[in-house]
Amino acid sequence: MDTAILPSTLLLTLLLSVGLFFFIRASTKERTQTAQLISEQDEATLMPQLQEYFRSRSYRVAAVDRAQNQVTFEGFVKPSWFLAVFLTLLAFAGLVCLLLVLSMLFPSLSNLFLGILLLSPLSGIFYWKKAGRLEKVSLKLEATPNQQHSSSKITVIAHRDELIELQRALQLKPIA
């Protein structure tokens, strides 16, 4: 067997392991964004719809700034069982690959390497502990008078998935 194959395979496997580590770590990263959206409805019609939307998604009003016409909602985001299991299986597969290469390089230690597989559930536990957190959504509502009809401009600071769902649910359009 060529002696250069195993070390290069080990190097590639280690690089993939580093990528897997950062993928698992990124699964809990906060992805807050700011979006400016426009609605064809006026403020008086839109605000109750926004309140009902966030109430139905288990958010509560945390703060109201009437001078700025701004409302802050907060709600607890639960971690996903599916993602916790998926990350655990992904870590298991990555560790199996690493251990196969290590056991080919160091055959006398192959039984010892099997214990490392017990670390794979740590990725699911890491995700579960970090992903469950209190999310805040900040809304600032402004009227944009138009000659034909009134519309509203909304500045929202929220998680990107929440922004997408809000746009879809209330048919809001991003300001170009």
Secondary structure, 3 states (H helix, E strand, C coil): CCCCHHHHHHHHHHHHHHHHHHHHHHCCCCCEEEEEEEECCCHHHHHHHHHHHHHHCCCEEEEEECCCCEEEEEEEECCCHHHHHHHHHHHHHHHHHHHHHHHHHCHHHHHHHHHHHHHCHHHHHHHHHHHCEEEEEEEEEEEECCCCCCEEEEEEEEEHHHHHHHHHHHCCEECC
